[in-house]
Amino acid sequence: MPVPAEELYDQHADDFDAHTALEELPEEFNALLESFVDGLTGPDVLDAGCGPGRDTEYFHTCGLDPVGIDFARGMVEYARAHRPGQYLEMDIRNLAFESDQFDGLWCPATIFFVPTEEMETALNEFARVLRPSGVARIGFKLGEGPVEVEKWGATTMEYHVSEEQARALLDAAGFRVESVSVNTVSPERTFANFYCQRADSA
């Protein structure tokens, strides 16, 4: 039976961190990270699904004021112990922040762990906490529906959507898509990262 993603990742923060260093990731990912920082108009960044804190640390080294959140307690505890910055255990479907709090929202690889019918709830929360002048980078996995994925000797669920579905979800949540970057890592792993602003931004 599949294990909820937060329970699986809770147990493997050190291994995940060891195999996902920025210098080992595709150049395309690092380019997305750099362009996101370049597009910010202020220092307040929410790293939604921060894992062991890799990207939160990067934002910190850029002179920003990031907050990393993750639903997996083990990831948050690991990040607090090994990386600078503020880390909180939190569900992206229920963000404990004030509205219009962040200049940037970074979520390249988390929303596909949320069931498709609940993605709009998370995206509504993203739009709520982002300032009208802010920017967001939100990543989906492309495909058709729920998929069982094996990691660390167990299985968990991912929820893949088409690029058209992702655009519709973002639109319904009040985002305006500025651009999308599609990157196929393997036949089973195609990412679509959307660069967005709130639709009510100038």
N, C-alpha and C positions, 0 to 999 in steps of 0.2 A: 504494500500500500504506500502511495507517495507520502513523503514527509513534508509538512509545511516548510517553505523556503527559510523562514526565520529560524525554525528549529534546526534545520540542517546547517545553515551558515553559522549559527551560534556556536557550533562545536569546532569550526575549522578556520578561525580567523588567521592563525599563524601560517597555515599552509596556503590559504588564499593570498595572503600578503606576499609570501615568498615567491609566488608564481605570477604576480601581476604588477611588477615594478614598471614605472612609466617607460624606462629605457628598453623594456622588453615588449612593449605594446606596439601595434602598427603605427607608422608615421601619421596615418590619417587620424588616429585618435588624439595624438599629441597636437596636431594641427587644430582639431576641434576645441581642445582645451585652451590653446593660446588665443584663438579667435574669440572665444567666449570672454576671456579676460579683457581682450582689446575692446570689446563692445560694451563693457560696463561703464556706467555713469556715476557710480558710487562704490563704496567698499563693502557693503553688506551682502554677503552671499550665503545662500542655503544650499548645502550639498546634500541632496535628498537621496538616501541610500548610500551613505558614505563608506560602508564596509569598514576596513581597517584604517581608514583615514588618509589614504594616499593622496587623493585629490584635494582634500581639505588642507593637508600640509602644503601642497603646491600653492593653493590660494594664499595661505599664510605667508609663504616665502615671497609672494608677489606684493606684499604690503596690504593685503585685504583683511577684512574682518569676517572670516567664515564661521558658520555653525554647521557641523556635520550631524545628521540624524540617521538612525538605522533601526529597523524593527528587531534585529538580531542582537540580543544583549551581549553576547560574546564579542561581536564586532565592536560595539561601543566601548566595552571594557578594554579591549585590546588597543583601540585607537587612543583612549585616554592615557594608557600606560606607555605608549610608544611614539605618539605624535603630538605636536603643539596644536592648540586650538580648543574649541568648545565642542563637546560631543554629548548628544542626548538620545535616549532610547525613545523612538516615536514611530507611529504608523503614518505613512504618507496620506492615508485617507482621513486623518484627523489631526491636523497640525495645530500644536499648542502655541501659536504665534499670533500677534496682532495682525490685522489687515494692513496692506501696503508697507510691509516691514523690510523687504529685501530689494536690493538693486539687481540681483541676479539669482537665478535658480538653475542649478546644475543637476540633472538627473539622467545620465546617459545609459544606465543599465539596471534599472530597478522596476519600472512600471510594468514590465512584462511578467513579474511575479504576482501581480494583482489580477484576479479574474476579470475578464473583459467587461462584464456588466458593472464592475466597480471602478473601472479606470476613470470614468467621467467624474466620479466622486473625488478621486485623487487629483485630477486635473483642475477641478473647480477649486480645490484647496490651494493648488499651486498658483492659480490666477489670483486668488484672494490675497495671498501673502506677498505677491510681487507688486512693486510700485508701478504706476502707469508708465514710467520712463524706463522700467527695468527690462531685462532680457532673460530668456529661458532657453536652455538646451535640453531637450527631452528625447530620449531614445526608446524606440520600440524594436521588437524583433518581428520580422516579416514572415508570414506564413498563414496557415489556416487553422485557427482554433487552438484548443489545449494540446500540449505536448508533454509527455513524460520525458524527463531528462535525468540521466544518471550522473551522479557526482559522489565521490568519496564512498563508493560502495552502497549508495542508497539512491532512491529516485525522488524527484520533486517535480512540481508542475510549473510549466511556463505557459503563457497565454499569448499566442502569436496572432497578429492581425495583418491585413493588407495595408499598403501605403494609403489607399483611399479611405479605409476605416480609420486609420490613425489621424488623417487630416480631418475627418468628420468629427472625431472625438475632440480634437483640439479646438475646432471651430465651435462646437457645442459648449465648451468650457470657457469660451471668450478669449481665445488666443488667435492672433493673426500670424500665419506662417510666413516667414521671410525667405527661408531657404531650407532645403533638406539635403543631407548627405547620406547616400546608401553605400554600405560597405559589406561585401560578402567575404566572411572569414572562412567559411566552409559551406558545403551544400545545405547543411542544417542550421547555419548561423549567418543570417543576413540582418544587419542592423540598419535602421533608418533613424537618423538623428535629425530632429527638427529644431531649427533656430526660430524662436518666436518672440513676439511681444504681445502684451494685452491688446485686445482689439480696440479698447478705448484710449490707447496711447496716441500722442500727437503724431 
